[in-house]
Amino acid sequence: MVLLVNDTRGLTREIWHEVITAIEESIPSYDQVNDMISFGKAQLARKYAIHHLKLRDGVAILDAGIGPGTTSKLLLSTSKPRILVGLDASVKQLKAAKANLADLDSGTVDVVRASFEYLPFKNFVFDGIITCYALRDSLDILKSVTEYSRVVTPVGSFADVDIGKPDNSFKRWGSHLYIKHVMPLLAKMAIRNKMRTNPWKMIGPTYDSLPRNSTISVMIRKQFPVAELKEFLMGGIIVIIGRKC
């Protein structure tokens, strides 16, 4: 498959700022609502990715798009990394992650504010990288994946967990209907009057700009030739595990 220029792009900068604001507003109910609107598959996909990263104790891990620390909490409860770096563009998210990981953090967690497209790390410093429900929020998806490839070791592994846009037209129609219309309604019922707005409405615009599952797979295989795609919810959630060799 030949990638078109538009396939490699992510969000516009205007939408990106709106998404960051929405994610920050969702922090108090982030896990509860996401678990409900995905019928538990969002967390299942995280666990699948962590298991298939096959990370040993004593390694360096990057959680790119750490959010409130949901994925890092799973990582710290199942392994003992030498260091776990949580990266996010939002200071509020980083503060929430540090607070939520306080009970599990034994001096191994560090947080960094940065963008996916310009990682502030030297080459080959991480043994494993995971990004959950965050890659689609990039301004440039291919550039972000290229940066992940740069900072992971030659024998390291990479995992992308995200909502998916199925290649099958019928599944794609169903996914579009659910994410654009049904999911925001379920989220609204879940948060009731806890928030003045519904942050989950912003998932729709990120879905609009999202390339199809096969295109995302091709992007990742350009940097991680040994890559496998696993689909949940008929392709509405995907996990791609990539390795360089």
N, C-alpha and C positions, 0 to 999 in steps of 0.2 A: 504494500500500500504506500502510495506517495502522499506525504503530508502537505496540505496546502497551508499557506501562511496563516490564514484565519484559524486553522485547526490548532495552532500552537499557542494562540492567545488565550487569555483568561478574561477577567473582568475589566471593564473600564474603570478608570480611577474614581469616578463619581460613585459607581455602584459599589466599588471596593470600600469606600469610606462608609457607605450606608450599611454594608454587611458587618464591618467592624463594630459599628454602633449597635447593631441588632444583637450581635453575639455578646457584647458586654451587657446589654440589658437582660439577656437570657440566663446569665450566670446563676441566679438563685434557684432556678427550676431546670437547669440545663439537662442533667442526667435523667430526672424523672420524666420530663416531657419527651425527650428523645427516645427513651426506652418505650414509652407508650405509643408514639406515632410510628415507630418502626416494628412494633409487635415483638420487641426484644431482640430483633435481628441486628441492631446497631452495635450492641454490646457483644453479641455472638461473633460478629465480624471482627471486632477488635481482638477477641480471644483467639480466634482462628489465625489472625495475622501474627500475633505474638508467639503462638505455638510454632508456626512455620518459619519464623525468623531464626529459630534454633540458636538463641543467644546463650552463651555460657556465662557463668559467674565471672566477675572481674573485668568485664568489658566496658567500653565507652558507648553510650547510646544517645542518639538525638531524637527527641520527640518534637517534630516540627509542626507548629500549630498546636501547642500544648493545651490551649483553652484553659478551662478550670482544673485541669490535671487528671481527667478521667482515665486516659490511656496510661499515663505515668503511674497512676495508682495501681493499675493492673500489672504493669511491668515490675514495680517494686514489691508487689505481693507474690510474684512468681519467680523472681530472680534477684541476684545480688550484684548489680553492676558496680564497676569501679567509680564511674561517674555517669550521671544522667543529666543531660542538658535539655531544658525545655525552652523552646524558641517560640516567640509570638510577636506580632506587631503591636499588640495592645498591652499597655502597662497594667490596666485593670485585670486583664486575664492572667498576667504573670503573677500579680499579687494574690489573686484568688487561688492559683495553682499552688503557690508556696504555702498558703494557709491550709489548703485541703490536703497537702502532702506532709504536713508538719509531723504527724504521728508516725509516718513511715520513713521519713528522711533521717538518715543517720550520718549526715554530712556529705552525702553523695549527690545531692540535687543542686543544680545551678540553673539560673534562668537568664535568658538573653533576649533583648528586644532587637529584632531585625526582620527583614523581609526574606521571603523564600528565594527571591531572584538574586540576592547578594548576601550570601552567608558569610559571617565574619569569622571564618575558621580557616586554618591551614589545610592543605591537601591531606587526605588519607588519615583523618584523626578519629573517625568513628567506626566501630565494628558493626553497628547496626543502626539503621534509621527507620523511623516509622512516622507516617503522617496520616492522621485520621480526620476525615471530613473537613479537609483543609486545602488539598491540592487544587480543587476547583475554584478556590478563592484567590488564586494567584493572578497577578497581572499578566504574566507570561508563563504558561504551564511548562512548555518545553525548556525554557531557561531555568525554571525551578528544578526540574528533574536533572538537568545537566549539572546544576550546583550540588545536588544530592550525590550525584555520581563522583563529583570532584572530592568531596570531603569524606566519603566512605572508603575504607581500605580495599585493596584489590580482591580480598577474600571475604569482604563484608557482605551484608545483605540489606535490602531495602523493601519496605512494605508500604503500599498505598491502600488505604481504606477510605471509601467514599460512596456517595450516592452514584448510581449509574444511569446511563442513557442507553438502553438495550438496542442492539442492531436490528432485531426483529421488529417490524413495524407495528404489529399488534401489541407486543409487550411494551414497546416505546409509547404507544398511545395510552395504555393503561398506566404506565409510570408517570407520564405527563399529567394525566387526569388526577392521579393521586397526589403528586407533589404540588401541583399548582392550585388545586381546589380542595381536596379532601384533607390533606395534611394540615393546612392552616386552620381549618375548622376544628379538627381534633385538638390541636395545640391551644386554640382559644378556649375550648371547653376545659382543658387541663389546667390552664393558668387562671381561669375565671377572672376575678377582680384583683389578682395579685400584681398585675402590671397594667400600666396605662396604655401600652401598645402590645402588639403581637409580633415579637421578633422573628418568629418562624415564617412569617410572610416573605421574608427576604430569601428563603431557600429557593423560591420560584425564579427570581432573576439569575441566581447562580446556576440553576438548572438550564435556563435558556441558552447560556453561553457554553455549556459543557459539551465537549465532543462526545461522540458515541464510544461505547466500551472498547470496540476494536481499535479505534483511533488512539485512545489513551494507552492501550496495550502496546501499540506500535511506538509511541513516544518513549515509553519506559524501556522497551527492548532496544532502542537506539543506544541507550546508556548501560542497560543491564540485559545482555543478550539471553541469559537464562531466566526467563520470566514466565510465570504461570498466573492465569486469571481464574478466580473463583467467583461465582455469582450467587447472590442471595436474593430472595424476594423477586424471582423471575428477572434478575438483572438489574433490579432497582437499587441494590447495594452491591458493590464489588470490592474484592481484595485482589491486589496484584503483588505477588512476591517476586522480587528481582535479585539476581546475582550476576556478577561479572564473569564468573567462570563456574 
